[in-house]
Amino acid sequence: MQVIRTIHDLRAQVRNFRRGSDALVGFVPTMGFLHEGHMSLLKAAKEQCSLVILSIFVNPLQFGPNEDFDRYPRNEKRDLELAEAAGADFVFMPDVKEMYPSEVRTTVSVTKLTDRLCGASRPGHFDGVATVVSKLFHIVQPDKAFFGLKDAQQVAVITQMVQDLNIPVEIVPCPTLRESDGLAMSSRNVYLQEEERRQALVLSQALNKAKEAVLDRSIVTSEALTALIRNHIQTAPLAVIDYVEVLQFPSLQPFESTHSMVNDSLIAAVAVKFGKTRLIDNLILSVRK
Amino acid sequence: MQVIRTIHDLRAQVRNFRRGSDALVGFVPTMGFLHEGHMSLLKAAKEQCSLVILSIFVNPLQFGPNEDFDRYPRNEKRDLELAEAAGADFVFMPDVKEMYPSEVRTTVSVTKLTDRLCGASRPGHFDGVATVVSKLFHIVQPDKAFFGLKDAQQVAVITQMVQDLNIPVEIVPCPTLRESDGLAMSSRNVYLQEEERRQALVLSQALNKAKEAVLDRSIVTSEALTALIRNHIQTAPLAVIDYVEVLQFPSLQPFESTHSMVNDSLIAAVAVKFGKTRLIDNLILSVRK
């Protein structure tokens, strides 16, 4: 496994690999502090592609002024061990100066999909995501890129961007990985105090209740589904809700009732703070007649 | 020469050309109604690249609601004859549905460079330009792309976009071509009535006066240079000035005086309406000690 820190070197290596080969290049962009969720993305990339490139870059552009850019967890040594174990061929670890050598004047924005959920509570976040992912796609030029559905809105935004701008990359969404008790894996889980960690279970529990209610059709309105999730989360005294929303998936548009839906998908998504730690989670809900 | 109308076919042809070859692909994006200016871009592409792709697409996204999208001149048959004569290998002519199959939700925006000149008088214009050029670059994936300096602000915006987003394309700016009497070549010149065409000469005349005044240092302030250009243009009774600006080049930032400049470049740029026809022109002015 090679660790590469400059755009120039990465491009040279990829060009070298592609010379005279039609083998696929797979790309897993991350912010590091790797966990089993990232490992599962690398595994999928390894299965589908001949060359697997992992990037680790904590992108300042997607953090708001009062967010956790500075204290976002980093552990380069451990990340490299995990990446090697997972079979990554190249790890691209640029510093901020390498990615943003001068003032950023160009922004990629995706509308419609970004005015709800995390887009509403983190203004500018998805512009930062779309811009850096577009940069990384231009640098790496992969055939396929692997993203976790834990960040479902991010997957929707990037899929839309790739389609609208004709970026020649296939987006492969991969399932959320969970701890044995149901907590969605996240680099930010490390922030949680013991009692916060215990109470954070209400997120996956609440989403599962909504999933069952949609499946057995005991609840059909968006409003009642949202209330169900919200009420369950509020059984945790430390939980401070940022948002709870149930939307159509993948359009992320609101709906009133599942009454007339046939084989549709919804997404139930939540963002909740425990102390200083903001957690997100979501579940895709299938509506069947 | 092959005429290609779909993204799928163009990609297949380019992939086929690139297979096992390191030869360069050159790209000349246009809105058609070709003139000698475009021919000179094709000639430069031909000299520097093995495969030359011309695109002809009148991009609705870069026209404002009251602009000339509908009446923009088109002549497919003549364009194809000229392209063939100039040695283009592929002409990519997608229709609007092919480029924008559904509502456009993704926008590429370049700030700072776009708040003056045509960016100020045509709001949204450069978002439309940056977005479509980014799409075309992703579709064609050229090594080099050729743009005329007649649209100097466009060249600045695209160069900035390519740099900021790490798009792997080299931008090659090419000199403005002029009619024998000095009028900058433009597809829109065909709109001009005889008397308008005669009076339109004041544009290049005024810019040349400014160039001389900067060279011989008879004028040093931005304000006086602008006045010089403005006054000369106003000798044409039919001229209605949209803007006259002298800025630093390529930063497009204002300046007060050339007094302390050493080997710097300025751009004098104008947009003037003659009847319904809006013409632009510019000249790069060299400041020497």
Interface residues (C-beta under 8 A of the other chain):
Chain A: I7 R11 G20 E103 V104 R105 T106 T107 V108 S109 V110 T111 K112 L113 A130 T131 S134 K135 H138 I139 Q141 Q160 M161 D164 L165 N166 I167 P168
Chain B: I7 R11 G20 E103 V104 R105 T106 T107 V108 S109 V110 T111 K112 L113 A130 T131 S134 K135 H138 I139 Q141 Q160 M161 D164 L165 N166 I167 P168
